[in-house]
Amino acid sequence: RINRAKGDYAQLKAELADSGSLRGRVFSQYKRMLEIRGGLPALSPFGDAAYDCHGPVFEIKRTHGDQTFYALHNFSDQSQSVDDLPAGLVDAFTAEPLRDHQCQLGPFEFRWLR
């Protein structure tokens, strides 16, 4: 029963605080994503959005003012590459710059680029 378990509050609280538990790892990464999202002006609800597909890769491009954000989602069980991306993009999670205007995505991987 996914997402319908009747949990004990104290146990759930302990699991969320435990960085080694599955729930703790998911919760900490989800919080991190929310923190990163809060620092991305291009995700403003008043910005513009464009959508595109590159085979099994779905691309969302958001802009607001002079800020641009790309979300790339690989819906394939095989690695994919997205080419011809603008220069100067960096991974929003790792701050690593893209090389050669392309982004490599592993199976079912997503990347946030700013």
BELKA-V366992 format. One record per helix or strand of 2 or more residues. SS is the DSSP state (2 for helix, 1 for strand). FROM is the first residue (numbers start at 1). TO is the last residue. If there is no record, write none. Layout:
# BELKA-V366992
ss | from | to
SS | FROM | TO
SS | FROM | TO
This chain:
# BELKA-V366992
ss | from | to
2 | 9 | 17
2 | 22 | 38
2 | 41 | 43
1 | 48 | 54
1 | 57 | 64
1 | 67 | 74
1 | 80 | 82
1 | 90 | 91
1 | 102 | 105
1 | 110 | 113
